[in-house]
Amino acid sequence: MTFLYKLRAAEQQNASMLCVGLDPEPSRFPAQLKGDASRIYDFCARIVDATADLAIAFKPQIAYFAAHRAENQLEQLMEHMRRNAPHVPTILDAKRGDIGSTAEQYAIEAFERYGADAVTLSPFMGFDSVEPYLRHAGKGAFLLCRTSNPGGSDLQGQRLAGVQGEPFLYEHIARLAQGPWNLNGQLGLVVGATYPAEIERVRALAPTVPLLIPGVGAQGGDAVATVRAGWRQDAPIVVNSSRAICYASSGDDYEEAARREARRTRDMLHAARG
Ligand SMILES: O=C(O)c1cc(=O)[nH]c(=O)n1[C@@H]1O[C@H](COP(=O)(O)O)[C@@H](O)[C@H]1O
């Protein structure tokens, strides 16, 4: 089963465009787990169980595990998601990007070690840094295109003088992902919810690829404008919220609070489809 097939099935089954981001920070855990990096798995598994019927995808961010030497807990979590939420695809947020031979190793890490359905990648080093991921049958890859952070415009907002029409770099990336780079039909693009006008532009240039859209919740992106700009009947959007869901409460009720916030966000996104 391909990543895109799984994504479409989860979109239907959970009536959702919401991606639950898993960015575990022990210092923000509720009292009984607070500060304890050995409980990262426990914390994340409970968030997964509380939101498995509300999400189109789960997105663990690898740095939050690696920083605490908790890669083994990430492996456990990936296994937990496959077992307890097999209908929800996983996107490993690793933002990798390196020469082909090293990319081959990163692809094995993402798809074989962690068993992710998709991964986030930086396209900065060009097609031969992306191609090794496309060799893994059915696996997805989201290329950073117009990221949610203010500094995203430093490079992504520069015009490419040598390219026809002098597009912005992010526009060029969108065209490549829709066309010549999309060898396995499983490429997607990352566009920040903080820039709805750019989401609309990317959607115009890449009408059928899935868009991973972080930036609602803690970063203050406009959820309604995001859906209007990016959602199309035949092209899914995956709108990520991490901290606003994981830390909806710092008390013992954190699972219920995460569920409430996930449901509220999912319903708001759904309603914005009009
Ligand atoms: O690729 C990403 O997921 C990503 C791209 C981007 O442009 N902006 C962005 O915030 N992210 C990630 O999305 C998550 C956002 O977290 P919250 O701001 O807490 O919802 C983090 O894990 C970021 O690393």
The ligand as an SDF file (V2000), in Angstrom:
LIG
                    3D

 24 25  0  0  0  0  0  0  0  0999 V2000
    8.7160   19.9880    8.2440 O   0  0  0  0  0  0  0  0  0  0  0  0
    8.0840   20.3640    9.2380 C   0  0  0  0  0  0  0  0  0  0  0  0
    7.3600   19.6050    9.8470 O   0  0  0  0  0  0  0  0  0  0  0  0
    8.1070   21.7960    9.5660 C   0  0  0  0  0  0  0  0  0  0  0  0
    8.2980   22.6720    8.5130 C   0  0  0  0  0  0  0  0  0  0  0  0
    8.0810   24.0430    8.6960 C   0  0  0  0  0  0  0  0  0  0  0  0
    8.1480   24.8260    7.7600 O   0  0  0  0  0  0  0  0  0  0  0  0
    7.7640   24.4780    9.9220 N   0  0  0  0  0  0  0  0  0  0  0  0
    7.6220   23.6540   11.0080 C   0  0  0  0  0  0  0  0  0  0  0  0
    7.2710   24.1360   12.0980 O   0  0  0  0  0  0  0  0  0  0  0  0
    7.8550   22.3100   10.8600 N   0  0  0  0  0  0  0  0  0  0  0  0
    7.7760   21.3870   12.0280 C   0  0  0  0  0  0  0  0  0  0  0  0
    6.4090   21.3300   12.4660 O   0  0  0  0  0  0  0  0  0  0  0  0
    6.3260   21.3110   13.8880 C   0  0  0  0  0  0  0  0  0  0  0  0
    5.5790   22.5430   14.3460 C   0  0  0  0  0  0  0  0  0  0  0  0
    5.3200   22.4570   15.7100 O   0  0  0  0  0  0  0  0  0  0  0  0
    4.2620   23.4180   16.4450 P   0  0  0  0  0  0  0  0  0  0  0  0
    4.6430   24.8210   16.1050 O   0  0  0  0  0  0  0  0  0  0  0  0
    4.4400   23.1000   17.9010 O   0  0  0  0  0  0  0  0  0  0  0  0
    2.8980   23.0550   15.9340 O   0  0  0  0  0  0  0  0  0  0  0  0
    7.7710   21.2160   14.3850 C   0  0  0  0  0  0  0  0  0  0  0  0
    8.0720   19.8590   14.5690 O   0  0  0  0  0  0  0  0  0  0  0  0
    8.5910   21.7970   13.2530 C   0  0  0  0  0  0  0  0  0  0  0  0
    9.8900   21.2160   13.2110 O   0  0  0  0  0  0  0  0  0  0  0  0
  1  2  2  0
  2  3  1  0
  2  4  1  0
  4  5  2  0
  4 11  1  0
  5  6  1  0
  6  7  2  0
  6  8  1  0
  8  9  1  0
  9 10  2  0
  9 11  1  0
 11 12  1  0
 12 13  1  0
 12 23  1  0
 13 14  1  0
 14 15  1  0
 14 21  1  0
 15 16  1  0
 16 17  1  0
 17 18  2  0
 17 19  1  0
 17 20  1  0
 21 22  1  0
 21 23  1  0
 23 24  1  0
M  END
$$$$
